[in-house]
Structures are given as C-alpha cells and as structure tokens.
Amino acid sequence: MRDALFMGRLTAQATHELQNILATIRESSGLMEDLLAMGGENFAHAERFKKGLCVMGEQVERGMALTEQLNHCAHSPETRPAGAEVSDTLRALVGLFRRIAAQHRVTLVLAPGRAGLRTGLRGVELMLLVGQALDCALPLLCRDAQLMVSVEEQGGLAVARIDSPGFEALRQCPQYSRLHEEAKSLGVGLCPGPNGQGLVLSLPKAPA
C-alpha cells in the first residue's frame, strides 16, 4: 500500500510536468499558425507546414487526454472519504486499456452512463478488478469486435458491466478464478449480464 501511494505521488508529479510541456507545444504551434496566416501566401511550403501543425495539434490533445487519465490512476491508491467515483475511474482505465485491446484487434469503449455513483473501493481496487475482467474477455472476442464497459445503478448500488462475451465462456478463462477470489475479498459480486452475456460487477456501497 505504501509503495503504491509513493509511486502514485511521483507519477502524479510527472503527469503535471508532462501537461506543462504539452501546453507549451500547443502554445508554440498556435503562434506558428498565426505567423503562417499573416504571411503564409509567400511561403512555398505553407500547406505542408499547416498540415504538420494540424497533426501536432491532434497529438498534443491526445497526449493531454492520456496524461489526465494517467494522473487519475496515480491518485487511485488514495483512500477518499466519499469513496471512488466509478465513472471517472473507469474512464481513466478504459482510456489507458485501449492499447491493450487494440493488440487483440478489439475496440474498447466506455458507454455514456450514470455519473456521480461512488463505491467504497479505492480507485486502484476498482481498476484492478475491471482490468482483470477485461483480460478475461479480450482473448475470447473476434477480430474487429467492440467491447463495451458501462456504469449503471442497480438496487441502490453502482455496478460496472462488460457487455461480452458470454458469461460461461468467461468462467472458463484461466484468469477468472483469480478475478473471483479478488472480487470476493473486496466484497464485490460477480454475476452474468442480461441474457447471460458479459459480466456484472456489483460494487460495495460508498461510506455514508
């Protein structure tokens, strides 16, 4: 626990510095765009520079999103009096897990869902459980499939749901037993999704 908090503290500092670097690049590329707009018609390679600046801008925004997600992960080992916010936590996880999903030729998405739901788990515990569930699901899906993660409310509790594959196939996955043990130790219920598809994680209630 102490080592996770320490590494999270260092990672949070690094993500802030990376965001400062990206903000400087964004500002500098904006200045170059302004200069091109003022006198670019006399510059033979203006269009190539504009295209390059456009790509740079897109990558800066991508980097900003990734560092924001990583910063959320860095703070996830912390215990929060009100509990972890489920949607924000899973948005960070899905954002950082997309590369892993892409290695399986699967598109990972977070469905628009209920915001403001909290759980008594720490953010890192929620990420660990859903990450293990994704590790079970991804190898079972066809190429070019889409895997959706959603946040819902059931019976006054927050639940995280993975929409595929079938629950019985998930149970046969070698990693499922470890997921089951981890969930049990944290007071998280596991059950099949609608029509036996996917997996529903019923999360413990946040502190009152």
Buried (B, 14 or more C-beta within 10 A) or exposed (E): EEEBBEEBBEBBEBBEEBBEEBEEBBEEBEEBBEEBEEEBEEEEEBEEBBEEBEEBBEEBEEBBEBBBBBBBBBBBBBEBEEBBBBBBBBBBBBBBBBEBBEEBEBBBBBEEBEEEBBBBBBBBBBBBBBBBBBBBBBEBBEEEBEBBBBBBEEEEBBBBBBBBBBBEBBBEBEBBEEBBEBBEEBEBEBEBBEEEBBBBBBBBEBEE
